[in-house]
Amino acid sequence: MSGFALDWLRLREPLDGRSRATALVADFAAALPERPALLDLGAGTGSTLRQLAPRLGRAAQGWTLLDNDPALLAQAPREIADWAASRGWQVSDPQVLGQPGSDDAGIALRGPDLTLDVETRRFDLTGDPAGLALGRYDGILASALLDLVSAAWVGRFVAALAAAGRPPLLLGLTVDGRVAFTPPLDDDALVLACFHGHMRRDKGFGPALGPAAAATLAGALDQAGYRVALAPSDWCLGAEETAVQRLMIDGYARSAGAQDPAVAGRIGAWAGRRQALLQAGGAALAVGHTDLLALPRRQRC
């Protein structure tokens, strides 16, 4: 599983924050105990914590940020400390957890109405989800992760959740295949077909589910005794998100061209026209995402 550029994660964080399905966040929060222990899968530098911790309505929270990218894990305490300091909170110095030289670290944040104890943990999610020790946590979260995984991994993950007693699950911002460019161009469909084919390549978990991920996991969770709710969390990119649109166009073209080199020329021409439209002003891009909430059936969803 490859890492993600820090600059891209910073650029997308405010988009993710405003796009989340707020009703699902509220229902997830309602299922948590007074002092929840939370696990964030593929946490990067902690953007999910920054977006959701203040919205969970719990004055004391413990977060474990799990990722396999040592550079992002090393950056996470700094990004979280800067975020907390900007709110006037007290921030402890990061502490190494485990053996010297470990990638795991801890940091404590103290605000007027919220206390967060945060630890980072290096873990390769492409391995066996049973190693996550999910039973230690009161809630499991992830953002922009699910479309990378395979159907086989989903099966193992759901089995691990069931064995852990079915903790509440909130997985946000899963790409679901809905993309709309404004204004449209003739080759939009060609590029997107190639891009979504590329999404299904193996990202380390086996053949990726891509746009089918949320529906696949929802079905597996339902069979495993969860009540599941899905809601849109779409990105709507306009003139204020020109930098994001530019990167998205480049990403679509690069992946589509790699998927079908026979039409790389057409794809390159498409990207040139898209960038020119963006430069001229008025271009927009809507990217469909889905949030998923899963609660054990004994609780209301």
Secondary structure, 3 states (H helix, E strand, C coil): CCCCCHHHHHHHHHHHHHHCCHHHHHHHHHCCCCCCEEEEECCCCCHHHHHHHHHCCCCEEEEEEEECCHHHHHHHHHHHHHHHHHCCCEECCCEECCCCCCCCEEEEEECCCCEEEEEEEECCCCCCHHHHCHHHCCEEEEECCHHHCEHHHHHHHHHHHHHCCCCCEEEEEEEEEEEEEECCCCCHHHHHHHHHHHHCCECCCCEECHHHHHHHHHHHHHHCCEEEEEEECCEEECHHHHHHHHHHHHHHHHHHHHHCHHHHHHHHHHHHHHHHHHHHCCCEEEEEEEEEEEEECCCCC
